[in-house]
Amino acid sequence: MSAQGSFVRKWGLGVIAVAYLKVRGEPTLDGVTKEGVENWIHRLAQTVRDEYSTGIERSSRRNNHLYWAAWSVMAAAVALDDQETFDWSVGRYRFAMDQIENDGTLPLEMARRSKALHYHLYSIPPLVLIAETGARNGLNLYAEQGGALHRLIERTVAGLEHPSFFAARSGYKQQWGRTLNAAKLAWMEPYYARFKDPAMIKWIRKFRPLGHTRQGGDQTLLFGIKKLPAE
């Protein structure tokens, strides 16, 4: 399989696992069919896990691709009640937290030069989803490495308004991959619901409803606080 095919496989795993998690409790589902689906998800999750446990000299095994792989594998672990697979994802999340600098930046994403801000933003959704899933399973992953995820989010959200920091730090004027939209900011709904970060209000209000298939669909519906305070 090509590198792009491998990337798509991990993204697809997360979408499939979350979709199955939403319906697995439906009593009318056929037991044999459910078993077949779960076995397939398990094999797919194992493939993704194996891919992102080897070749660690490659940047895609250490940057945002790893974070998305960790989220997809965690979604599968929850859908399958697989503790060992869940723990692997937590370990990858902790690896990501170790990468976040004191100023809230990710070195491998800063190396994207003119796309540094874009890739910082792209790195956040899977990490927030992992932290949220951890919170629902008794783990305070938001507190890891002195709240490293908060530093990453604070720096990136500030960059949405004033990208000059990323321009100066990377040495390149920042450019967006396409445009800023509701899909890129969907993670703000669960994060805001938990932490009430006022810096996010204008973005949530501007782009609602926020959602993305890789993040489980409509995040405004799932997490959104209906009445937002004034900015």
C-alpha positions as CSV (number, residue, x, y, z in Angstrom):
1,M,0.0,0.0,0.0
2,S,1.2,3.5,-0.8
3,A,2.0,6.0,2.0
4,Q,-1.2,8.0,1.1
5,G,-3.2,4.8,1.3
6,S,-1.8,4.1,4.7
7,F,-2.8,7.6,5.9
8,V,-6.3,7.2,4.6
9,R,-6.6,3.8,6.3
10,K,-6.0,5.3,9.7
11,W,-8.4,8.1,9.1
12,G,-11.0,5.6,7.9
13,L,-10.6,3.5,11.0
14,G,-11.6,6.3,13.3
15,V,-14.7,7.1,11.2
16,I,-15.8,3.5,11.1
17,A,-15.1,2.8,14.8
18,V,-17.1,5.9,16.0
19,A,-20.0,5.0,13.7
20,Y,-20.1,1.5,15.0
21,L,-19.8,2.8,18.6
22,K,-23.0,4.8,18.0
23,V,-25.1,1.8,17.0
24,R,-23.5,-1.2,18.7
25,G,-26.0,-1.2,21.5
26,E,-29.0,-1.4,19.2
27,P,-30.8,-4.6,20.3
28,T,-32.1,-5.5,16.8
29,L,-28.6,-5.9,15.4
30,D,-27.8,-9.5,14.4
31,G,-25.2,-11.0,16.8
32,V,-23.3,-12.8,14.1
33,T,-23.1,-9.7,12.0
34,K,-21.9,-7.7,14.9
35,E,-19.2,-10.2,15.6
36,G,-18.0,-10.0,12.0
37,V,-17.9,-6.2,12.1
38,E,-16.0,-6.2,15.4
39,N,-13.5,-8.7,14.2
40,W,-12.9,-6.6,11.1
41,I,-12.5,-3.4,13.2
42,H,-10.0,-5.3,15.4
43,R,-7.9,-6.4,12.4
44,L,-7.9,-2.9,11.0
45,A,-7.0,-1.3,14.3
46,Q,-4.1,-3.8,14.7
47,T,-2.8,-3.0,11.3
48,V,-2.8,0.7,12.0
49,R,-1.3,0.1,15.4
50,D,1.5,-2.0,13.9
51,E,2.2,0.6,11.2
52,Y,2.6,3.4,13.8
53,S,4.8,1.2,16.1
54,T,7.5,0.8,13.5
55,G,9.6,3.0,11.3
56,I,9.8,5.6,14.0
57,E,12.6,7.4,12.1
58,R,9.9,8.6,9.7
59,S,8.3,11.9,10.6
60,S,4.9,10.5,9.9
61,R,5.4,8.1,12.8
62,R,6.0,11.1,15.1
63,N,3.9,14.0,13.9
64,N,0.2,14.7,13.4
65,H,-0.2,11.4,11.5
66,L,0.7,9.5,14.7
67,Y,-1.8,11.6,16.7
68,W,-4.6,10.7,14.2
69,A,-3.6,7.1,14.3
70,A,-3.7,7.1,18.1
71,W,-7.2,8.6,18.1
72,S,-8.5,6.1,15.5
73,V,-7.1,3.1,17.4
74,M,-8.5,4.5,20.7
75,A,-12.0,4.8,19.1
76,A,-11.7,1.2,18.0
77,A,-10.5,0.2,21.5
78,V,-13.6,1.8,23.0
79,A,-15.9,0.3,20.5
80,L,-14.4,-3.1,21.2
81,D,-13.8,-2.8,25.0
82,D,-10.1,-3.5,24.3
83,Q,-8.0,-2.2,27.3
84,E,-4.7,-3.1,25.8
85,T,-5.3,-1.3,22.6
86,F,-6.7,1.7,24.6
87,D,-3.5,1.8,26.6
88,W,-1.4,1.9,23.4
89,S,-3.2,5.0,22.3
90,V,-2.7,6.6,25.7
91,G,1.0,5.9,25.3
92,R,1.1,7.6,21.9
93,Y,-0.8,10.6,23.3
94,R,1.8,10.9,26.1
95,F,4.5,10.8,23.4
96,A,2.8,13.7,21.7
97,M,2.7,15.7,25.0
98,D,6.4,15.2,25.4
99,Q,6.9,16.9,22.0
100,I,5.1,20.1,22.9
101,E,7.6,22.9,23.7
102,N,7.2,25.4,26.6
103,D,5.9,28.0,24.1
104,G,3.2,25.6,22.9
105,T,4.7,24.7,19.6
106,L,5.4,21.3,18.0
107,P,8.8,21.1,16.4
108,L,7.8,18.8,13.6
109,E,4.8,20.9,12.7
110,M,6.9,24.1,12.9
111,A,9.2,22.6,10.3
112,R,6.3,22.8,7.9
113,R,7.4,26.4,7.3
114,S,4.6,28.4,5.7
115,K,2.1,25.8,6.8
116,A,3.2,25.6,10.4
117,L,0.1,27.2,11.8
118,H,-2.1,25.1,9.6
119,Y,-0.5,21.9,10.8
120,H,-0.6,22.9,14.5
121,L,-4.3,23.4,14.0
122,Y,-4.5,20.0,12.3
123,S,-2.7,18.3,15.1
124,I,-5.1,19.4,17.8
125,P,-8.3,17.5,17.0
126,P,-7.1,13.9,17.6
127,L,-5.3,15.0,20.8
128,V,-8.5,16.7,22.2
129,L,-10.6,13.6,21.3
130,I,-8.1,11.3,23.1
131,A,-8.1,13.6,26.1
132,E,-11.9,13.7,26.1
133,T,-12.1,9.9,25.8
134,G,-9.6,9.6,28.6
135,A,-11.7,11.9,30.8
136,R,-14.7,9.6,30.3
137,N,-12.6,6.7,31.4
138,G,-11.1,8.1,34.6
139,L,-7.9,9.6,33.1
140,N,-6.9,13.3,33.3
141,L,-4.9,13.4,30.1
142,Y,-5.4,17.1,29.8
143,A,-3.0,17.5,32.8
144,E,-0.2,15.5,31.2
145,Q,3.2,17.2,31.0
146,G,2.0,20.2,33.0
147,G,-1.0,20.8,30.8
148,A,1.0,20.6,27.5
149,L,-2.2,20.3,25.4
150,H,-3.5,23.5,26.9
151,R,-0.2,25.3,25.8
152,L,-0.6,23.9,22.3
153,I,-4.2,25.1,22.1
154,E,-3.6,28.5,23.5
155,R,-0.7,29.2,21.1
156,T,-2.6,27.9,18.1
157,V,-5.9,29.8,18.9
158,A,-3.9,33.0,19.4
159,G,-2.3,32.3,16.0
160,L,-5.7,32.3,14.3
161,E,-6.0,35.9,15.2
162,H,-2.4,36.9,14.9
163,P,-0.2,34.5,12.9
164,S,2.9,36.7,13.3
165,F,4.3,34.4,16.0
166,F,4.3,31.5,13.7
167,A,5.7,33.6,10.9
168,A,8.6,34.8,13.0
169,R,9.2,31.4,14.6
170,S,9.2,29.5,11.3
171,G,10.7,32.2,9.2
172,Y,7.8,32.1,6.7
173,K,4.6,34.0,6.1
174,Q,1.8,31.7,7.1
175,Q,-0.6,30.2,4.5
176,W,-3.7,28.1,4.9
177,G,-4.3,24.8,3.4
178,R,-7.5,25.8,1.6
179,T,-9.5,28.0,4.1
180,L,-10.4,28.1,7.8
181,N,-13.8,26.4,8.2
182,A,-16.1,24.5,10.6
183,A,-14.3,21.2,10.1
184,K,-10.9,22.6,11.2
185,L,-12.4,24.0,14.4
186,A,-14.8,21.2,15.3
187,W,-12.6,20.2,18.3
188,M,-13.4,23.6,19.9
189,E,-16.9,22.4,20.9
190,P,-15.8,19.7,23.4
191,Y,-12.8,21.7,24.6
192,Y,-14.9,24.8,25.2
193,A,-17.7,22.8,26.9
194,R,-15.1,21.6,29.4
195,F,-12.9,24.6,29.9
196,K,-14.9,27.6,28.7
197,D,-12.0,29.3,27.0
198,P,-13.2,32.8,26.0
199,A,-10.7,33.0,23.2
200,M,-12.8,30.4,21.3
201,I,-16.2,32.1,21.5
202,K,-15.8,34.2,18.4
203,W,-14.7,31.2,16.3
204,I,-17.4,28.9,17.6
205,R,-20.1,31.5,16.9
206,K,-18.7,32.3,13.5
207,F,-18.5,28.8,12.2
208,R,-21.3,26.8,13.9
209,P,-22.4,24.1,13.4
210,L,-18.9,22.7,13.9
211,G,-18.3,19.1,12.7
212,H,-16.1,16.7,10.8
213,T,-16.5,13.1,9.9
214,R,-13.1,12.2,11.3
215,Q,-14.1,13.7,14.7
216,G,-17.4,11.8,15.0
217,G,-19.7,14.1,13.0
218,D,-21.6,17.1,14.4
219,Q,-19.6,18.3,17.4
220,T,-22.0,21.2,18.1
221,L,-24.8,18.7,18.5
222,L,-22.7,16.4,20.7
223,F,-21.0,18.9,22.9
224,G,-22.1,22.5,22.0
225,I,-23.2,24.9,24.7
226,K,-26.2,26.6,23.2
227,K,-26.0,30.0,24.8
228,L,-22.5,31.4,24.4
229,P,-21.5,34.4,26.5
230,A,-20.4,37.7,24.9
231,E,-16.9,37.7,23.6
